[in-house]
Amino acid sequence: MPVSYAQLKALLDVDEPDYAALAERAEGAMQHLRKLAASADVSLASKAVSLAGIIGDADCIGIISGASKSRDVLVRVAAAHAASLLPDSPQAARLVSRLLDDKDVGVVKLATKAATRMSDPGVAAKAARARTRMDTAVRAMVAQGAKRERIQAMTTQAGRKAGGAGKRTKAAGKGSGKAAAGGMPTGAMTEPRKGAKAGPMPTGKMR
């Protein structure tokens, strides 16, 4: 008995679908699988696309091809993974070629794996170029990260030096203040005025 849309959705919409068992049940329900692969639910759509890769017939290639054009990168990743499960065929080769042009590194990485199953020399050459682009992109990312780390380290070091200079300046300022305070006159007279006779200091008593 063919599986219904609701049944197929319920079987797919679990944490770990039994793809092997579902592949047998869903073979006669490509219209349902196509609808699920186009679902707005990214998780459900990705699982439907993966199931299409396991089934791997001509109808499923069309489902995966549609998913390869999705705006959501997770669905396109699922499409690239599904493509790596497909047997060699001209339709599969065209699908893999499209996935190799994707802007996402994860999609392209899986597409290069799928290309190893294709006998089309054009796809093989394109996959080699894609691997070169990925290697270059990875090296650029590593270099950029190292540059950011160096800049951050230099900024931190400069901040520490500036903080140390500020502390030394503050300490020097405190020392100068103490020296200035110590040099202030006390007001005590050590010598009598010139021409004045030394005599007893007034006691302050009224006569």
The 8 nearest C-alpha neighbors of each residue, nearest first, counted from 0:
[[1, 2, 24, 3, 27, 28, 25, 26],
 [2, 0, 27, 3, 28, 24, 25, 26],
 [1, 3, 6, 7, 24, 0, 25, 28],
 [4, 2, 6, 5, 7, 1, 31, 28],
 [3, 5, 7, 31, 6, 8, 2, 32],
 [6, 4, 8, 3, 7, 9, 2, 10],
 [7, 5, 9, 3, 8, 4, 2, 10],
 [8, 6, 10, 4, 9, 5, 3, 11],
 [7, 9, 5, 11, 6, 10, 12, 4],
 [8, 10, 6, 12, 7, 11, 5, 13],
 [11, 9, 7, 8, 12, 6, 16, 13],
 [10, 12, 8, 16, 9, 13, 7, 46],
 [11, 13, 9, 10, 8, 43, 14, 16],
 [14, 12, 15, 11, 16, 10, 9, 43],
 [13, 15, 16, 12, 11, 42, 17, 46],
 [14, 16, 13, 17, 11, 12, 18, 46],
 [17, 15, 11, 18, 13, 14, 10, 12],
 [18, 16, 20, 19, 21, 15, 10, 11],
 [19, 17, 21, 20, 16, 22, 50, 53],
 [18, 20, 22, 21, 17, 23, 53, 50],
 [19, 21, 18, 22, 17, 23, 24, 25],
 [20, 22, 18, 24, 23, 19, 25, 17],
 [23, 21, 19, 25, 20, 24, 54, 18],
 [24, 22, 21, 20, 25, 26, 19, 54],
 [23, 25, 21, 22, 26, 2, 20, 1],
 [24, 26, 28, 22, 27, 23, 21, 2],
 [27, 25, 28, 24, 23, 22, 29, 54],
 [28, 26, 25, 29, 1, 24, 2, 23],
 [29, 27, 25, 31, 30, 26, 32, 2],
 [28, 30, 32, 31, 33, 27, 26, 25],
 [31, 29, 33, 28, 32, 34, 27, 4],
 [32, 30, 34, 4, 29, 28, 33, 35],
 [31, 33, 29, 35, 34, 30, 36, 47],
 [34, 32, 36, 30, 31, 35, 62, 29],
 [35, 33, 31, 37, 32, 36, 30, 38],
 [34, 36, 38, 32, 37, 33, 44, 47],
 [37, 35, 44, 47, 33, 34, 48, 38],
 [36, 38, 34, 35, 44, 33, 39, 66],
 [39, 37, 35, 40, 44, 36, 34, 41],
 [38, 40, 41, 37, 44, 43, 35, 36],
 [41, 39, 38, 43, 42, 44, 37, 45],
 [42, 40, 44, 43, 39, 45, 74, 38],
 [43, 41, 45, 44, 40, 46, 12, 74],
 [42, 44, 46, 40, 45, 41, 12, 47],
 [45, 43, 36, 41, 47, 38, 46, 42],
 [46, 44, 74, 48, 42, 77, 47, 43],
 [47, 45, 49, 43, 48, 44, 50, 42],
 [46, 48, 36, 50, 44, 49, 45, 35],
 [49, 47, 51, 45, 50, 46, 36, 63],
 [50, 48, 46, 52, 81, 51, 47, 77],
 [51, 49, 47, 53, 52, 48, 18, 46],
 [50, 52, 59, 48, 54, 49, 53, 55],
 [53, 51, 81, 55, 49, 50, 54, 84],
 [52, 54, 50, 55, 51, 84, 49, 22],
 [55, 53, 51, 52, 22, 56, 50, 59],
 [54, 56, 52, 53, 85, 59, 51, 60],
 [57, 55, 59, 58, 54, 60, 51, 85],
 [58, 56, 60, 59, 61, 55, 90, 91],
 [59, 57, 61, 60, 56, 62, 29, 55],
 [58, 60, 62, 51, 61, 56, 57, 55],
 [61, 59, 63, 57, 62, 58, 64, 56],
 [60, 62, 64, 59, 58, 63, 65, 57],
 [63, 61, 59, 65, 60, 64, 33, 66],
 [64, 62, 66, 60, 78, 65, 61, 48],
 [63, 65, 61, 67, 66, 62, 60, 94],
 [64, 66, 62, 63, 67, 68, 61, 69],
 [65, 67, 63, 69, 68, 64, 78, 75],
 [66, 68, 75, 64, 65, 78, 69, 63],
 [69, 67, 66, 65, 70, 75, 64, 71],
 [70, 68, 66, 71, 67, 75, 74, 65],
 [69, 71, 72, 68, 75, 74, 67, 66],
 [72, 70, 69, 73, 74, 75, 41, 68],
 [71, 73, 75, 74, 76, 70, 69, 103],
 [74, 72, 76, 75, 71, 77, 45, 41],
 [73, 75, 77, 45, 76, 72, 71, 66],
 [74, 76, 67, 78, 72, 77, 73, 66],
 [77, 75, 106, 73, 79, 78, 74, 72],
 [76, 78, 74, 80, 75, 45, 79, 49],
 [77, 79, 75, 81, 76, 63, 80, 67],
 [80, 78, 82, 76, 110, 81, 77, 109],
 [79, 81, 77, 83, 82, 78, 109, 76],
 [80, 82, 52, 78, 49, 84, 83, 79],
 [83, 81, 79, 85, 84, 80, 113, 78],
 [113, 82, 84, 80, 81, 85, 112, 79],
 [85, 83, 82, 81, 52, 53, 86, 80],
 [86, 84, 82, 55, 83, 52, 87, 91],
 [85, 87, 88, 84, 116, 55, 91, 117],
 [86, 88, 117, 116, 91, 85, 118, 92],
 [87, 89, 91, 90, 92, 86, 117, 118],
 [88, 90, 92, 91, 93, 87, 119, 117],
 [91, 89, 93, 88, 92, 94, 60, 57],
 [90, 92, 94, 88, 93, 89, 95, 87],
 [91, 93, 89, 95, 94, 90, 96, 88],
 [94, 92, 96, 90, 91, 95, 89, 97],
 [93, 95, 91, 97, 92, 96, 64, 90],
 [96, 94, 98, 92, 97, 93, 110, 91],
 [95, 97, 93, 99, 94, 98, 122, 92],
 [98, 96, 94, 95, 99, 100, 93, 101],
 [97, 99, 95, 100, 101, 96, 110, 107],
 [98, 100, 107, 96, 97, 101, 110, 95],
 [101, 99, 98, 97, 102, 96, 107, 129],
 [100, 102, 98, 99, 103, 107, 106, 97],
 [103, 101, 104, 100, 107, 106, 99, 105],
 [102, 104, 106, 105, 101, 107, 72, 76],
 [105, 103, 107, 106, 108, 102, 133, 101],
 [106, 104, 108, 107, 103, 109, 76, 110],
 [105, 107, 76, 109, 103, 104, 108, 79],
 [108, 106, 110, 99, 104, 109, 105, 101],
 [107, 109, 105, 111, 110, 106, 104, 112],
 [110, 108, 112, 106, 111, 107, 79, 80],
 [109, 111, 107, 113, 112, 79, 108, 99],
 [112, 110, 114, 126, 108, 113, 109, 107],
 [111, 113, 109, 110, 114, 115, 83, 108],
 [83, 112, 114, 110, 111, 115, 116, 82],
 [115, 113, 111, 117, 116, 112, 123, 110],
 [114, 116, 113, 117, 112, 111, 123, 118],
 [117, 115, 114, 113, 87, 118, 86, 83],
 [116, 118, 87, 114, 115, 119, 92, 113],
 [119, 117, 120, 116, 87, 123, 115, 122],
 [118, 120, 122, 121, 117, 123, 92, 89],
 [121, 119, 123, 122, 118, 124, 117, 125],
 [120, 122, 124, 123, 119, 125, 96, 126],
 [123, 121, 125, 120, 119, 124, 96, 126],
 [122, 124, 120, 126, 121, 125, 114, 127],
 [125, 123, 127, 121, 126, 122, 120, 128],
 [124, 126, 122, 128, 127, 123, 121, 129],
 [125, 127, 129, 123, 111, 124, 128, 122],
 [128, 126, 124, 130, 129, 125, 123, 131],
 [127, 129, 131, 125, 126, 130, 132, 124],
 [130, 128, 126, 132, 131, 127, 125, 133],
 [129, 131, 133, 127, 132, 128, 134, 126],
 [130, 132, 128, 134, 129, 133, 135, 127],
 [133, 131, 129, 135, 130, 134, 136, 128],
 [132, 134, 136, 130, 135, 131, 137, 129],
 [133, 135, 131, 137, 136, 132, 130, 138],
 [136, 134, 132, 138, 133, 137, 139, 131],
 [135, 137, 133, 139, 134, 138, 132, 140],
 [136, 138, 140, 134, 139, 135, 133, 141],
 [139, 137, 141, 135, 140, 136, 142, 134],
 [138, 140, 136, 142, 137, 141, 143, 135],
 [141, 139, 137, 143, 138, 142, 144, 136],
 [140, 142, 138, 144, 143, 139, 137, 145],
 [143, 141, 139, 145, 144, 140, 138, 146],
 [144, 142, 146, 140, 145, 141, 139, 147],
 [143, 145, 141, 147, 146, 142, 140, 148],
 [144, 146, 148, 142, 143, 147, 141, 149],
 [145, 147, 143, 149, 148, 144, 142, 150],
 [148, 146, 144, 150, 145, 149, 151, 143],
 [147, 149, 151, 145, 146, 150, 152, 144],
 [150, 148, 152, 146, 151, 147, 153, 145],
 [151, 149, 153, 147, 152, 148, 154, 146],
 [150, 152, 148, 154, 149, 153, 147, 155],
 [151, 153, 149, 155, 150, 154, 148, 156],
 [154, 152, 156, 150, 155, 151, 157, 149],
 [155, 153, 151, 157, 152, 156, 150, 158],
 [154, 156, 158, 152, 153, 157, 151, 159],
 [155, 157, 153, 159, 158, 154, 152, 160],
 [158, 156, 160, 154, 159, 155, 153, 161],
 [159, 157, 155, 161, 156, 160, 162, 154],
 [158, 160, 162, 156, 157, 161, 163, 155],
 [161, 159, 163, 157, 162, 158, 164, 156],
 [160, 162, 158, 164, 159, 163, 157, 165],
 [161, 163, 159, 165, 160, 164, 158, 166],
 [164, 162, 160, 166, 165, 161, 159, 167],
 [165, 163, 167, 161, 166, 162, 168, 160],
 [164, 166, 162, 168, 163, 167, 169, 161],
 [165, 167, 169, 163, 164, 168, 170, 162],
 [166, 168, 170, 164, 169, 165, 171, 163],
 [169, 167, 171, 165, 170, 166, 164, 172],
 [168, 170, 172, 166, 167, 171, 165, 173],
 [171, 169, 167, 173, 172, 168, 166, 174],
 [172, 170, 168, 174, 173, 169, 167, 175],
 [171, 173, 169, 175, 170, 174, 168, 176],
 [172, 174, 170, 176, 171, 175, 169, 177],
 [175, 173, 171, 177, 176, 172, 178, 170],
 [176, 174, 178, 172, 177, 173, 179, 171],
 [177, 175, 179, 173, 174, 178, 180, 172],
 [176, 178, 180, 174, 179, 175, 181, 173],
 [179, 177, 175, 181, 176, 180, 174, 182],
 [178, 180, 176, 182, 177, 181, 175, 183],
 [181, 179, 177, 182, 178, 183, 176, 175],
 [180, 182, 178, 179, 183, 177, 184, 176],
 [183, 181, 179, 180, 178, 184, 177, 185],
 [182, 184, 180, 181, 185, 179, 178, 186],
 [185, 183, 186, 182, 187, 181, 180, 188],
 [186, 184, 187, 183, 188, 182, 181, 180],
 [185, 187, 184, 188, 183, 189, 190, 182],
 [188, 186, 185, 189, 184, 190, 191, 183],
 [189, 187, 190, 186, 191, 185, 192, 184],
 [188, 190, 187, 191, 186, 192, 185, 184],
 [191, 189, 188, 192, 193, 187, 197, 195],
 [192, 190, 193, 195, 197, 189, 188, 196],
 [193, 191, 195, 194, 190, 196, 197, 188],
 [192, 194, 195, 191, 196, 190, 197, 189],
 [195, 193, 192, 196, 191, 197, 190, 198],
 [196, 194, 192, 193, 197, 191, 198, 190],
 [197, 195, 198, 194, 191, 192, 193, 199],
 [196, 198, 195, 191, 199, 200, 192, 194],
 [199, 197, 196, 200, 201, 195, 191, 202],
 [198, 200, 201, 197, 202, 196, 203, 191],
 [199, 201, 202, 198, 197, 203, 204, 196],
 [200, 202, 203, 199, 204, 198, 205, 206],
 [203, 201, 204, 200, 199, 205, 206, 198],
 [202, 204, 201, 205, 200, 206, 199, 198],
 [205, 203, 202, 206, 201, 200, 199, 198],
 [204, 206, 203, 202, 201, 200, 199, 198],
 [205, 204, 203, 202, 201, 200, 199, 198]]
